[in-house]
Amino acid sequence: MISSDKVLKGFRLTEKSNRASSEVGQYTFEVFPDATKYTIREAIEQRFEVTVRRVNVINVKGKRTRNRRGQISYKPGFKKALVTLKEGDQIEMI
């Protein structure tokens, strides 16, 4: 058993993810970079007591920005997981 604290960072709450969770039962999580689909599935099933049907993982690249002097820097990237639950299951977001 893997601890969900070492896999999941938290929810990604956006308009698009809220619509997907209410219509399709698909939830978006931010996860640690070394998390795999299998560890994400196990952590979510263990923490929220639901059945996971599918896990999609996306590495989001950090965006390029400029500071006041015009120097280029990068915002940090992150890894997110789109988790589809079994029909009828849902996760309560607080």
C-alpha positions in Angstrom: 0.0 0.0 0.0 1.2 3.4 -0.9 0.4 6.5 1.1 -1.8 9.0 -0.8 0.2 11.8 0.8 3.2 10.9 -1.3 1.2 10.7 -4.5 -1.6 13.4 -4.5 -0.9 17.1 -4.0 -4.5 18.3 -4.3 -7.4 19.1 -6.6 -7.1 21.3 -9.6 -10.2 23.4 -9.5 -11.0 25.3 -12.7 -14.2 25.9 -14.7 -13.3 23.1 -17.1 -12.5 20.6 -14.3 -15.7 21.5 -12.4 -17.8 20.9 -15.6 -16.1 17.6 -16.2 -16.7 16.4 -12.7 -20.4 17.2 -12.7 -21.1 15.9 -16.3 -18.7 13.0 -16.8 -17.5 12.1 -13.3 -13.9 13.0 -14.2 -11.8 14.7 -11.5 -8.4 16.6 -11.9 -5.6 16.2 -9.4 -2.2 17.6 -9.1 0.3 14.8 -8.4 4.0 14.5 -7.6 6.3 14.1 -10.6 7.3 10.5 -9.8 3.6 9.2 -9.5 2.4 6.7 -12.0 -1.1 5.8 -13.2 -1.1 2.7 -11.0 0.0 4.5 -7.8 -2.5 7.3 -8.5 -5.3 4.8 -9.0 -4.4 3.0 -5.7 -4.1 6.3 -3.8 -7.5 7.7 -4.9 -9.3 4.4 -4.3 -7.8 4.1 -0.8 -8.3 7.8 0.2 -11.8 8.4 -1.2 -13.2 4.9 -1.2 -14.4 5.0 -4.9 -13.8 2.8 -8.0 -11.5 4.3 -10.6 -12.2 3.4 -14.2 -9.4 5.3 -16.0 -6.4 7.5 -15.2 -4.8 9.9 -17.7 -1.6 11.6 -16.8 -0.3 14.9 -18.3 3.0 16.7 -17.7 2.3 20.4 -18.0 5.3 22.5 -19.1 6.1 25.7 -17.2 5.3 28.9 -19.0 7.9 31.5 -20.0 7.6 34.9 -18.4 9.5 38.1 -18.3 10.4 40.3 -15.4 10.5 44.1 -15.2 14.0 44.2 -16.8 12.9 42.0 -19.7 14.8 39.0 -18.5 13.2 35.6 -19.3 12.4 33.1 -16.6 10.1 30.1 -16.3 7.2 29.3 -14.0 7.4 25.8 -12.6 5.6 23.0 -14.5 3.5 20.3 -12.8 2.0 16.9 -13.4 -1.7 16.4 -13.4 -4.0 13.4 -13.4 -7.4 13.2 -15.0 -9.3 10.4 -13.1 -12.5 8.9 -14.4 -14.7 7.2 -11.7 -17.2 4.4 -12.0 -20.7 5.6 -12.9 -22.5 6.6 -9.7 -19.3 7.3 -7.7 -18.4 10.8 -6.8 -15.8 12.7 -4.7 -17.0 15.4 -2.3 -14.9 18.5 -2.8 -14.8 20.9 0.1 
